[in-house]
């Protein structure tokens, strides 16, 4: 039965493979599961950086503030 998930092939340095194998063994999971989790963390981290940059720009552009109590009226 075909899967709905896409596959990705990676070519890694032997040192990286050794590190991934060690990490996966310590965390009692497969290398594939570990790599998937690490990739999702990296994507989330990049998203956080991008949103933080947008927030910083908005903070610099607008100096007007609204009290919390006034915002919910």
TORTORSE-299713 format. One record per residue (C-alpha): residue number from 0; residue in one letter; chain; x, y, z. Coordinates in nm, 4 decimals, padded with zeros to 6 digits. Example, Ala and Ser with C-alpha at 12.3 -4.5 7.8 and 13.67 -1.06 7.14 Angstrom:
    n  res  chain         x         y         z
    0    a      A   01.2300  -00.4500   00.7800
    1    s      A   01.3670  -00.1060   00.7140
***
This chain:
    n  res  chain         x         y         z
    0    x      A   00.0000   00.0000   00.0000
    1    x      A   00.1556   00.3325  -00.0995
    2    x      A   00.2202   00.5965   00.1627
    3    x      A   00.0969   00.9530   00.1516
    4    x      A   00.4250   01.0797   00.2940
    5    x      A   00.7112   01.1812   00.0675
    6    x      A   01.0550   01.0283   00.0982
    7    x      A   01.3816   01.2196   00.1127
    8    x      A   01.7249   01.0714   00.0490
    9    x      A   02.0229   01.2250   00.2261
   10    x      A   02.3931   01.1755   00.1789
   11    x      A   02.5702   01.2355   00.5085
   12    x      A   02.9287   01.2354   00.6253
   13    x      A   03.0248   00.9252   00.8241
   14    x      A   03.0764   01.1385   01.1368
   15    x      A   02.7208   01.2690   01.1106
   16    x      A   02.5821   00.9184   01.0708
   17    x      A   02.7746   00.8076   01.3795
   18    x      A   02.6351   01.0985   01.5812
   19    x      A   02.2809   01.0278   01.4645
   20    x      A   02.3152   00.6582   01.5458
   21    x      A   02.4443   00.7403   01.8951
   22    x      A   02.1692   00.9950   01.9599
   23    x      A   01.8970   00.7610   01.8346
   24    x      A   02.0249   00.4769   02.0505
   25    x      A   02.0360   00.6978   02.3616
   26    x      A   01.6820   00.8196   02.2965
   27    x      A   01.5524   00.4689   02.2153
   28    x      A   01.4231   00.5591   01.8709
   29    x      A   01.5073   00.4939   01.5110
   30    x      A   01.7467   00.7173   01.3211
   31    x      A   01.4637   00.8077   01.0829
   32    x      A   01.2413   00.9215   01.3706
   33    x      A   01.5263   01.1210   01.5211
   34    x      A   01.6080   01.2916   01.1904
   35    x      A   01.2400   01.3735   01.1370
   36    x      A   01.2176   01.5314   01.4843
   37    x      A   01.5405   01.7272   01.4317
   38    x      A   01.4189   01.8565   01.0966
   39    x      A   01.0871   01.9706   01.2454
   40    x      A   01.2758   02.1486   01.5259
   41    x      A   01.4982   02.3233   01.2709
   42    x      A   01.1975   02.4352   01.0649
   43    x      A   01.0250   02.5665   01.3780
   44    x      A   01.3432   02.7496   01.4803
   45    x      A   01.3708   02.9199   01.1406
   46    x      A   01.0053   03.0149   01.1557
   47    x      A   01.0597   03.1659   01.5009
   48    x      A   01.3546   03.3691   01.3700
   49    x      A   01.1510   03.4991   01.0764
   50    x      A   00.8551   03.5942   01.2949
   51    x      A   01.0878   03.7582   01.5458
   52    x      A   01.2352   03.9714   01.2675
   53    x      A   00.8861   04.0784   01.1588
   54    x      A   00.7955   04.1630   01.5182
   55    x      A   01.1134   04.3684   01.5599
   56    x      A   01.0366   04.5667   01.2450
   57    x      A   00.6834   04.6349   01.3649
   58    x      A   00.8098   04.7462   01.7053
   59    x      A   01.0441   04.9971   01.5417
   60    x      A   00.7837   05.1294   01.2962
   61    x      A   00.5086   05.1975   01.5455
   62    x      A   00.5656   05.3692   01.8760
   63    x      A   00.1945   05.4042   01.9553
   64    x      A   00.0787   05.1784   02.2348
   65    x      A  -00.2618   05.0814   02.3650
   66    x      A  -00.3350   04.9853   02.7247
   67    x      A  -00.4366   04.6222   02.7686
   68    x      A  -00.7682   04.7221   02.9252
   69    x      A  -00.8447   04.9572   02.6334
   70    x      A  -00.7638   04.6946   02.3730
   71    x      A  -01.0430   04.4638   02.4923
   72    x      A  -01.3245   04.7211   02.5023
***
